[in-house]
Amino acid sequence: MARAASEWGFFQVVNHGVGLELLEEMRREQAKLFRLPFGTKDKAGLLNGSYRWGNPTATSLGQLSWSESFHVPLPSVSPEGCDYGKLSTLRGVMQEVADAMSRVADTVAGTLAENLGHEAGGGGGESAFPGGCDGTTCFLRLNRYPACPFAADSLGMVPHTDSDFLTILFQDQVGGLQLIKDARWVAVKPHAEALIVNVGDLFQAWSNNKYKSVEHKVVANSSAERFSVAYFLCPSWDSPVGTCGEPSPYKPFTFGEYRRSVQDDVERTGKKIGLPNFLKRSTVDGLDHNIVDHSY
């Protein structure tokens, strides 16, 4: 896993303990949810107003994400008082999936951190990795990529990196996920029994660029719709991201500072800049230079 995280930023895991029947049930629940009328999905009260579609910053067809999603904070999943209406079984399935993927994320993150010398949390008093992540800070995202009549000129999701520590993804067998490797796009072939893990920006920063947060996208499909569900391992907004050891190429920052920077990037430039904004600066011959790792 550590080698894949360093060289690819992505890998697939099997024997992960998340039941395939549960994941298939999640896919069925997603299909029912996304087949609701648009106005119903877009209502602020449904799943705490987490419905998203398209790409608000798109200025051309090529920048449009041909997709819709529910990006749900985990605390919004669990309250028994939530009225899911005809989707009465959705809440329980989402909670079960989130709990199962959380265990996978914690195990993988801890293993990757130990590979860089971080001691496992437990009786020795060492805090678990990553710090500040619990059931109140992470997210579950339900995705649907409809069949697209403009597939040749469109993307299901535009190229991006994830602004978290780790993402755990279950995709169906339609395919479409691609990642960048050696300046070329590589398709992530669906594996019926596997979960996909990818490194996020925070883990790249914490690892001092040893692990890579790699740009990825979803291509559009002209004939088939695609479903996926993703779990995002995120800390609280005031949690410092930290480092696996000094010297670090990055200035100290919290998750909240990082998210605000990303939002400012998008508003100002139309795209995410991300980690380069937090690189330390050095002075060489009296001139300031950004310390840039060209490997990511």
C-alpha positions as MATLAB code, in Angstrom:
seq = 'MARAASEWGFFQVVNHGVGLELLEEMRREQAKLFRLPFGTKDKAGLLNGSYRWGNPTATSLGQLSWSESFHVPLPSVSPEGCDYGKLSTLRGVMQEVADAMSRVADTVAGTLAENLGHEAGGGGGESAFPGGCDGTTCFLRLNRYPACPFAADSLGMVPHTDSDFLTILFQDQVGGLQLIKDARWVAVKPHAEALIVNVGDLFQAWSNNKYKSVEHKVVANSSAERFSVAYFLCPSWDSPVGTCGEPSPYKPFTFGEYRRSVQDDVERTGKKIGLPNFLKRSTVDGLDHNIVDHSY';
ca = [
       0.000    0.000    0.000;
       2.786    2.420    0.874;
       4.488    1.852   -2.469;
       1.240    2.394   -4.363;
       0.491    5.526   -2.322;
       3.944    6.869   -3.182;
       4.001    5.955   -6.864;
       0.336    6.172   -7.875;
      -1.613    7.837   -5.061;
      -4.287    5.181   -5.697;
      -4.743    1.488   -4.981;
      -7.547   -1.061   -4.637;
      -8.103   -3.194   -1.531;
      -9.923   -6.501   -1.145;
     -10.768   -8.458    2.015;
     -11.712   -5.080    3.478;
     -14.602   -6.294    5.616;
     -17.306   -4.196    3.940;
     -20.002   -6.628    2.830;
     -20.712   -6.726   -0.897;
     -24.410   -7.184   -0.136;
     -24.322   -3.943    1.860;
     -22.640   -2.085   -1.000;
     -25.184   -3.419   -3.467;
     -27.974   -2.327   -1.135;
     -26.389    1.129   -1.050;
     -26.421    1.229   -4.850;
     -30.138    0.362   -4.904;
     -30.894    3.055   -2.343;
     -28.892    5.576   -4.393;
     -30.866    4.712   -7.512;
     -34.158    5.378   -5.678;
     -32.819    8.632   -4.255;
     -31.549   10.023   -7.548;
     -34.758    9.117   -9.376;
     -36.713   11.588   -7.261;
     -37.872   14.749   -9.078;
     -35.220   17.433   -9.320;
     -37.200   19.851   -7.192;
     -37.466   17.281   -4.412;
     -33.738   16.551   -4.450;
     -32.901   20.228   -4.484;
     -35.024   21.045   -1.426;
     -32.909   22.286    1.451;
     -34.539   19.911    3.913;
     -33.573   16.659    2.151;
     -30.343   15.284    3.603;
     -29.552   18.693    5.105;
     -29.366   20.494    1.765;
     -26.452   18.406    0.531;
     -27.624   17.986   -3.078;
     -25.207   19.145   -5.775;
     -25.242   18.953   -9.540;
     -23.028   20.077  -12.393;
     -20.179   22.479  -11.765;
     -21.093   26.022  -10.655;
     -17.736   27.412  -11.845;
     -17.970   25.965  -15.383;
     -17.561   28.489  -18.207;
     -17.703   25.976  -21.076;
     -19.133   22.526  -21.815;
     -15.698   20.989  -21.327;
     -15.651   22.226  -17.709;
     -19.100   20.908  -16.851;
     -19.351   17.928  -14.502;
     -22.097   15.728  -15.959;
     -23.117   14.379  -12.572;
     -25.174   14.872   -9.448;
     -24.413   14.010   -5.862;
     -25.344   14.234   -2.194;
     -22.334   15.354   -0.141;
     -23.481   14.485    3.365;
     -21.760   15.367    6.669;
     -21.899   12.230    8.811;
     -23.799   13.951   11.667;
     -26.614   14.558    9.164;
     -26.924   10.827    8.498;
     -27.460    9.578   12.024;
     -30.345   11.575   13.607;
     -33.346    9.289   13.940;
     -35.638   12.277   13.634;
     -34.706   12.943   10.012;
     -37.695   12.513    7.703;
     -36.562   10.600    4.646;
     -40.141   10.063    3.520;
     -40.442    7.246    1.009;
     -36.709    6.604    1.449;
     -37.194    5.293    4.962;
     -34.465    2.644    4.615;
     -31.851    5.056    3.213;
     -30.641    6.449    6.537;
     -29.821    3.057    8.017;
     -27.945    1.871    4.936;
     -25.948    5.110    4.713;
     -24.990    4.862    8.374;
     -23.903    1.239    8.012;
     -21.824    2.035    4.916;
     -20.238    5.063    6.612;
     -19.332    3.020    9.699;
     -17.811    0.228    7.596;
     -15.828    2.566    5.345;
     -14.654    4.489    8.400;
     -13.033    1.326    9.739;
     -11.286    0.761    6.407;
     -10.083    4.378    6.266;
      -8.740    4.278    9.832;
      -6.913    1.001    9.206;
      -5.357    2.114    5.917;
      -4.391    5.564    7.230;
      -2.809    4.054   10.320;
      -0.856    1.532    8.274;
       0.451    4.176    5.872;
       1.389    6.435    8.791;
       3.235    3.615   10.563;
       5.233    3.064    7.386;
       6.579    6.603    7.855;
       7.487    5.998   11.486;
       4.305    7.125   13.230;
       3.554    4.824   16.164;
       0.123    3.197   16.278;
      -2.341    4.744   18.708;
      -3.274    2.843   21.825;
      -1.940    2.079   25.260;
       1.361    3.845   24.751;
      -0.381    7.210   24.748;
       0.359    8.013   21.119;
      -2.669    9.608   19.504;
      -4.354    7.811   16.639;
      -3.684    8.989   13.110;
      -4.968   11.176   11.640;
      -5.774   13.452   14.551;
      -9.066   15.319   14.713;
     -11.016   12.809   12.582;
     -14.118   11.180   14.011;
     -17.763   10.519   13.208;
     -18.590   14.225   13.340;
     -15.976   15.458   10.855;
     -16.096   13.064    7.891;
     -18.378   12.946    4.853;
     -20.229   10.407    2.724;
     -20.838   11.301   -0.899;
     -23.393    9.528   -3.097;
     -22.673   10.049   -6.809;
     -24.677    9.497   -9.977;
     -23.294   10.043  -13.475;
     -26.207    9.975  -15.946;
     -25.750    8.772  -19.500;
     -24.531   11.816  -21.427;
     -25.538   12.652  -25.027;
     -22.423   14.863  -25.263;
     -20.026   12.266  -23.822;
     -17.271   12.931  -26.346;
     -17.057   16.570  -25.223;
     -17.937   16.235  -21.537;
     -16.687   14.837  -18.250;
     -18.598   13.146  -15.485;
     -16.320   14.958  -13.034;
     -13.605   17.442  -13.945;
      -9.946   16.760  -12.995;
      -9.247   17.452   -9.325;
      -7.464   16.249   -6.203;
      -9.264   15.489   -2.940;
      -8.855   17.921   -0.026;
      -8.907   15.255    2.692;
      -6.573   12.647    4.205;
      -7.977    9.596    2.420;
     -10.926    8.749    0.198;
     -12.526    5.283    0.211;
     -14.572    4.689   -2.939;
     -16.889    1.961   -4.144;
     -17.676    2.180   -7.861;
     -20.025   -0.002   -9.865;
     -18.945   -2.011  -12.897;
     -19.620    0.715  -15.484;
     -16.197    2.311  -15.010;
     -15.060    5.786  -15.975;
     -12.654    6.763  -13.185;
      -9.221    7.803  -14.471;
      -6.069    9.066  -12.754;
      -3.005   10.881  -14.042;
       0.260    8.932  -14.143;
       3.404   10.088  -15.957;
       1.365   12.815  -17.708;
      -1.113   10.256  -19.099;
      -4.644    9.363  -18.040;
      -4.984    5.778  -16.799;
      -8.360    4.053  -16.340;
      -9.086    2.464  -12.953;
     -10.606   -0.851  -13.978;
     -13.634   -1.819  -11.847;
     -13.102   -4.747   -9.496;
     -16.331   -6.213   -8.124;
     -14.867   -7.055   -4.700;
     -12.541   -4.078   -4.245;
     -12.678   -0.666   -2.664;
     -10.566    2.098   -4.185;
      -8.346    4.156   -1.877;
      -6.772    7.429   -2.908;
      -4.476    9.787   -1.038;
      -5.778   13.292   -0.381;
      -3.987   16.629   -0.151;
      -3.742   16.545    3.648;
      -1.961   13.180    3.642;
       0.489   14.413    1.006;
       1.273   17.411    3.191;
       1.542   15.323    6.386;
       3.845   12.822    4.653;
       6.140   15.595    3.340;
       5.200   14.613   -0.221;
       6.111   10.945    0.231;
       2.512    9.993   -0.555;
       0.877   11.633   -3.562;
      -2.503   13.287   -3.908;
      -3.068   12.566   -7.582;
      -5.352   14.365   -9.996;
      -8.269   12.230  -11.179;
     -11.469   12.580  -13.188;
     -14.528   10.661  -14.365;
     -15.227   10.386  -18.083;
     -18.803   10.626  -19.333;
     -20.605    7.623  -20.788;
     -23.031    7.955  -23.687;
     -25.114    4.860  -22.935;
     -24.922    3.884  -19.248;
     -25.357    5.666  -15.932;
     -22.779    5.118  -13.214;
     -23.092    5.100   -9.417;
     -20.419    5.380   -6.765;
     -20.195    6.106   -3.054;
     -17.210    7.793   -1.415;
     -16.129    8.216    2.194;
     -13.905   11.234    2.921;
     -11.613   11.030    5.952;
     -11.493   14.650    7.148;
     -10.465   16.303   10.431;
     -12.274   19.120   12.200;
     -11.739   22.589   10.769;
      -9.479   23.713   13.597;
      -7.276   20.596   13.476;
      -3.631   21.213   12.508;
      -2.583   18.939    9.664;
       0.881   18.396   11.124;
       3.792   16.462    9.660;
       5.431   13.043    9.907;
       8.759   14.752   10.587;
      10.840   17.838   10.081;
      11.903   19.502    7.938;
       8.576   19.841    6.182;
       8.179   21.711    2.882;
       4.871   23.116    4.152;
       3.963   25.872    6.572;
       1.755   24.821    9.516;
      -1.952   25.036    8.637;
      -5.322   23.768    9.790;
      -7.928   21.995    7.701;
     -10.156   25.072    7.898;
      -7.394   27.308    6.565;
      -6.832   24.872    3.718;
     -10.519   24.700    2.772;
     -10.835   28.491    2.841;
      -7.769   28.775    0.619;
      -9.254   26.316   -1.882;
     -12.523   28.243   -1.948;
     -10.635   31.489   -2.507;
      -8.678   29.819   -5.335;
     -11.852   28.812   -7.129;
     -13.562   32.166   -6.672;
     -10.494   34.082   -7.842;
      -9.083   31.873  -10.607;
     -11.829   29.378  -11.429;
      -9.679   26.428  -10.344;
      -8.094   24.915   -7.256;
      -4.442   25.639   -6.459;
      -4.305   23.847   -3.119;
      -1.040   22.695   -1.554;
       1.357   25.031   -3.424;
      -0.246   27.896   -1.482;
       1.186   26.440    1.727;
       4.759   25.749    0.645;
       7.444   27.379    2.744;
       9.630   30.016    1.184;
      13.403   30.221    1.263;
      15.778   33.007    0.435;
      18.535   32.289   -2.063;
      20.936   35.128   -2.945;
      18.507   37.587   -1.421;
      15.583   36.463   -3.608;
      12.457   34.633   -2.472;
      11.743   31.308   -4.182;
       8.837   28.915   -3.763;
       9.943   25.435   -2.729;
       8.200   23.316   -5.361;
       8.070   19.546   -5.511;
       7.621   18.837   -9.211;
       6.757   15.210   -8.538;
       3.063   16.016   -7.907;
];
